[in-house]
Amino acid sequence: MTISCAFIFNHAETPANPVSSAQCRPLFERGKDEMEPGALKKEFEQRGINKVKIGGFDIDGVLRGKYIALEKFWSAVESGLGFCDVIFGWDCSDVLYDNVRLTGWHTGYPDALARIDLDTFRAIPWEPGVAFFLVDFYATRGDPLQVSPRQVLKNAVSRARAMGLEPALSAEYEFFIFKEDSLSVRNKGYRNMSPLSPGMFGYSVLRTGAFAELANTLIDDMKTFGVPIEGFHTETGPGVYEAAIRYDRAFQAADKSALFKTAVKQLLARKGLMATFMAKWNENLPGCGGHLHQSLWDLKMKKNLFADSRSGDGMSRIMKHYIAGQLELMPEMTALICPTINSYKRLVPNTWAPTTASWGIENRTTALRAILGPSAKSCRVEYRLAGADINPYIAMASSLAAGLYGIQHELPLPEPCRQNAYTDAQAMGHPLPRSLELATAQLKTSSRMRELLGDEFVDHYVATREWEVRQHLKAVTDWELERYFEII
């Protein structure tokens, strides 16, 4: 099925581009003529830019980058620059994989070609005089590096546009803040850490008011950095907050979502604080969601294609097929959404995180929550399976690809779960994998995810998750020591 549509932005009907201060407006907000190197040089002069920071995201969503001199930057704008491909050959702790084909001792860890995406220009408000750009990675022969998470999302967005659709996405993150730093948490063995504030204070005006300076710094600096926050509040738990990033085109939304986590950590570190985006850092506290909000728009009619006032439930046929595709593929793509060992500690009953491939209308016990109001433009699906530990590029690419699969194949949408999905018989008949090992095994044999994301990426990703599982299996945990050391 081909749908003739595209995407447009205006204040009345559709997602606006990021709005930042006049001094630090992202370049992708402007006309094409302003993206040229000549105009950029004038921009640098006006802002007093004297150095540049560049970076790209690895498989785990870690931003890898460096400072470069202005002379080096201008040269790289024209021809790119070398960037060691080891960032796709090691894990989040810089331990080298022993099972990936892309790079390793067998290749000598050569440089990949990094091309600077001028559309991602940002001035860093907490680093005066420093500009920031994201890079895209290419093989030495010039082909896009298919294992790069940003490239995976590009491919998914291209598929949507070929169908005449433009996705609008956003992420909302929950994260805990501590009165700690990177040394103190290690000295404490990640035990007995001091939260920013005690107690369970969800949606607390008292807590956000008490820490108003911190809240306003995060909101204001993120806006200036081109990552506008629509909502910011405490969640239930000691020192836990939720930030909802303003929705945007899929590609810009992923950039903002990925940059948000690194930026928050930097801003908090400057105040002697520390944040964690682990899915579940404490077994006695709620986990941290990284929910993805998604909709599809068309240009010609200037409307959200998920909304249909003529249908009995307000949902369009496109929306129903989209959700059906995500439900159908969710078990075999769980490893892409829940990428760590820790991810699965969050997926337990009665914790606001799903345990089944289920959907419902305004039902927060299901994996997919259809949100139909208050207006047509806000009609969307919330992908609640995702935790705060996601790589936004991979999670957005895979969930988008699954939805498009449902549209292409016109998959029927089952009846929604209208009760508690943790106990509903229909929902419980569609369980999700309960560990990274099981989820990775399903992804490895999924012909459909290989079709949607490509063999090269799936093989590489699977190898990195199998490595992660092996590191966990050989680790001796505190739980084991406390349980067995003396008594056995």
Secondary structure, DSSP 8 states (H G I E B T S, - for coil): ----------TTTS-------GGG--GGGS-GGGGSHHHHHHHHHHHT--EEEEEEE-TTS-EEEEEE-HHHHHHHHHH-EEEEGGGGSB-TTS-B-SS-SSSSTTTT--EEEEEE-GGG-EE-TTSTTEEEEEEEEE-TTS-B-TTSHHHHHHHHHHHHHHTT-EEEEEEEEEEEEES--HHHHHHTTT-S--BSS-S--TT-HHHHHHTHHHHHHHHHHHHHTT--EEEEEE-SSTTEEEEEE--EEHHHHHHHHHHHHHHHHHHHHTTT-EEE--S-S-TTS---B--EEEEEEETTTTEETTB-TTSTTSB-HHHHHHHHHHHHHHHHHHHHHS-STTHHHH--TTSSS-SBS-EEES-TTSSEEEE--SSGGG-EEEETT-BTT--HHHHHHHHHHHHHHHHHTT--------S-TTT-HHHHTSB--SSHHHHHHHHHT-HHHHHHH-HHHHHHHHHHHHHHHHHHHT---HHHHHHHTTT-
